[in-house]
């Protein structure tokens, strides 16, 4: 169903089963897949693809040009996956040429009011972003991360799987997977035990990750020594993922 007040460019590709509510604006090069509902007053711009069964609330601005002074009307993209809930006043921008040309949002995410996802961000699946959470450009977010309200992530940072970012937190460096980060300049406050239990991590998995956390972040050992010690004493896919994330960090990690 398409409301008669909606303005839809004839070049836009709207699949069957899409609902577009009143006063929405859909520009050319937009593709919206079946089952998605734009409730009303939604603007979708640029080369933007929105997946199946998404719900987008009023006054969201999707696929707008990046807030980047080097952007010169380049042909860049935004790709949003399936089953996402995008609430009021959310802004998600297209990519930039120097940042890879694409912003990506995965599947099954809950993006609450006033969230901003900037250019060239790569956001995974099953992520919750509470009101006013903000990602600067080029941020990478792995699956199952939770952002509490009014937090902000610096450009080029990475957030690992199952991390929890507390409210009113500024994240200037990478947050390793499985951790809780909080503070005006984020510090780590232990393992996200509640989140891991909710996702059926075993007691043994959590025990190993707690031990790894203590060795890396609560001992006086150099980071390289801590990593070697963990590799000698602990095994498992989650331990391997934690080590790989830390070793791949370019900005450094929150401590």
C-alpha positions, 0 to 999 in steps of 0.5 A: 500500500502506497499513500497518495501523498508519498513522493516516489521517483519512477526509477526507484524499485519498490517490490510487492508487499511494501507499505509506504506511508503518508508524506514519505519521499523515495528518491531514484536508485532506491530499492526497497524489498518486500514486506518493509513498512515505511510508516510515514514521513520517511526520507530515503535517498541515494543508492540505498537498498533496504531489505525485507520486513523492515519497519521504519518510523516517522522522520527517519532519514535513510541514505542521506549524503555523508557528513564528510567535507571531502564528499562531492556527490559521489556515487556511494551506497547504503545497504540495510539488511532484513528484519530491522526496526528503525525508530523515529529520527534515525539518520543513516548515511551513505559511504564515501569513496575514500572509506570504501564507498558503502555503509552496511547495516545487517539483519535483525537490529533494533535501532531506537530514536535519534540514533546516528550511523555515519558514513562507511560504518559496518554494523552487524546483526542482532544489535540494539542501539538505544536512544541517541547512540552515535557512531562516527564514520568508519566504525565496525560493530560485530554481532550482538552488541548493545549500546545504551543511550547517549553513547558515542563511538569515535571514528575508525573504532571497532566494537567486538561481539557481545560487548555492552557499551554503557549509557553516556559513554564515549568510546575513543578506542576499540572495545574487545568482544564480550566486555562491558565498557563505560565512562566519559572515556571508556574503560573496561569493567569486566566481562558482560556476564549477563549478556553471555548467559542470555546467549547460552554461553556455558559456565566453562566458556565464561570461566575461561573468558574471565580468566583471560580478562584478568590476565590481560587487563588486571595483571601488570604484564605487558600485553604481548606477554599476557597474550602468550600466557593465555594462548598457553593456558586457555583454549576455545573459539571465544578465546581465539576470537578475543586474542585475534580482535586485540592483535588486529587493533589499529587504534589500540584497545580500551583498558 
